[in-house]
Amino acid sequence: MRIYVNGDQREIQVGTLAGALETLGYGGRKIATAVNGRFVAAAARPTTTLSEGDKIEVVAPMQGG
Amino acid sequence: MAFYGVELASRLLLGTARYPSPKILADAIQASGAEVVTVSLRRESGPERSGQSFWALVRSMGVRVLPNTAGCHTVKEAVTTAHMARELFDTPWIKLEVIRDDETLQPDVFGLVEAARILGEDGFEVFPYTTEDLSVADRLVEAGCRVLMPWGAPIGSARGLNNVYGLKALRAHFPDIPLVVDAGLGVPSHAAAAMELGYDAVLLNTAVAEAGDPVAMAKAFAIAIEAGRMAFKAQPMEPRDMAVPSTPTIGRAALGD
């Protein structure tokens, strides 16, 4: 299945957000997620099913003013 | 001084961006005495873990974080970012920025008020980055904001207080709302001037981070903010147009012809 992660096209097999994040190496990291512009809480990632073409945003803490 | 019930001793809120190194950032935070630092969210891709190490550093400082929605241009972006920040940083605090113009980074005050209302209803404690406009400030308070953060000047411009009259009026209209001058300061005297107007605190980043010696500058700002606050409480005299001799004239020796 083709999805977009932070703007980059990726091919994944798994169907949930939690699975995709694990596959993509985000396991254990302090991150927050959104799918197609909507916030997805960490607790909802295992039950969030991804579809072809979904746009996933993965963000982490960063310096800010 | 309290923000949403949280008592703070330091009146300096410090940004964490643009420092020459993580070590200098950490030293600057310490030198500033700030109890609150601003942080942000950015994409984390691939094997890079820059966000993770930054977070470890902030946590080691033992300071409270105020996440921002920097870079958001729409209400939807800002609200989604706020939700991600609340989960990531485990705080209801959000420095709400909705930007309209990229040249001045001037807030989109219409979007700001709308986003503040949405977030307030959802339990967020909003710190809106706004202008000194009184009507907008009133709308923000109506929307549930219990802190207001008017700009001194455009972000990163180091111009100081562009509209002292407007900032004074805002202070007079909202005597009970904590007011923070956020952005545009360049040197400690700018911060002292804001505090002398009766502002509760200042938030700055670039003025410290891009100084030749950020650690010394952080300390200089901390001292200026303390001096400005002390001066405000000491009730400064009003300026006047004509000179008034400070030395008494009565009893002056008559030495003329």
Chai-1 contact restraints between the chains, C-beta under 6 A:
chainA,res_idxA,chainB,res_idxB,connection_type,confidence,min_distance_angstrom,max_distance_angstrom,comment,restraint_id
A,N6,B,R43,contact,1.0,0.0,6.0,A-B,restraint_1
A,N6,B,S45,contact,1.0,0.0,6.0,A-B,restraint_2
A,R29,B,Q52,contact,1.0,0.0,6.0,A-B,restraint_3
A,K30,B,W55,contact,1.0,0.0,6.0,A-B,restraint_4
A,A32,B,M84,contact,1.0,0.0,6.0,A-B,restraint_5
A,A32,B,E87,contact,1.0,0.0,6.0,A-B,restraint_6
A,A32,B,L88,contact,1.0,0.0,6.0,A-B,restraint_7
A,A34,B,T80,contact,1.0,0.0,6.0,A-B,restraint_8
A,F39,B,T80,contact,1.0,0.0,6.0,A-B,restraint_9
A,F39,B,H83,contact,1.0,0.0,6.0,A-B,restraint_10
A,F39,B,M84,contact,1.0,0.0,6.0,A-B,restraint_11
A,A41,B,E87,contact,1.0,0.0,6.0,A-B,restraint_12
A,V58,B,E44,contact,1.0,0.0,6.0,A-B,restraint_13
A,V59,B,L41,contact,1.0,0.0,6.0,A-B,restraint_14
A,V59,B,R43,contact,1.0,0.0,6.0,A-B,restraint_15
A,V59,B,M84,contact,1.0,0.0,6.0,A-B,restraint_16
A,A60,B,E44,contact,1.0,0.0,6.0,A-B,restraint_17
A,A60,B,G51,contact,1.0,0.0,6.0,A-B,restraint_18
A,P61,B,V39,contact,1.0,0.0,6.0,A-B,restraint_19
A,P61,B,G51,contact,1.0,0.0,6.0,A-B,restraint_20
A,P61,B,F54,contact,1.0,0.0,6.0,A-B,restraint_21
A,P61,B,W55,contact,1.0,0.0,6.0,A-B,restraint_22
A,M62,B,S40,contact,1.0,0.0,6.0,A-B,restraint_23
A,M62,B,L41,contact,1.0,0.0,6.0,A-B,restraint_24
A,M62,B,R42,contact,1.0,0.0,6.0,A-B,restraint_25
A,M62,B,G51,contact,1.0,0.0,6.0,A-B,restraint_26
A,Q63,B,T16,contact,1.0,0.0,6.0,A-B,restraint_27
A,Q63,B,A17,contact,1.0,0.0,6.0,A-B,restraint_28
A,G64,B,A17,contact,1.0,0.0,6.0,A-B,restraint_29
A,G64,B,T38,contact,1.0,0.0,6.0,A-B,restraint_30
A,G64,B,V39,contact,1.0,0.0,6.0,A-B,restraint_31
A,G64,B,S40,contact,1.0,0.0,6.0,A-B,restraint_32
A,G64,B,N68,contact,1.0,0.0,6.0,A-B,restraint_33
A,G64,B,A70,contact,1.0,0.0,6.0,A-B,restraint_34
A,G65,B,G15,contact,1.0,0.0,6.0,A-B,restraint_35
A,G65,B,A17,contact,1.0,0.0,6.0,A-B,restraint_36
A,G65,B,T38,contact,1.0,0.0,6.0,A-B,restraint_37
A,G65,B,N205,contact,1.0,0.0,6.0,A-B,restraint_38
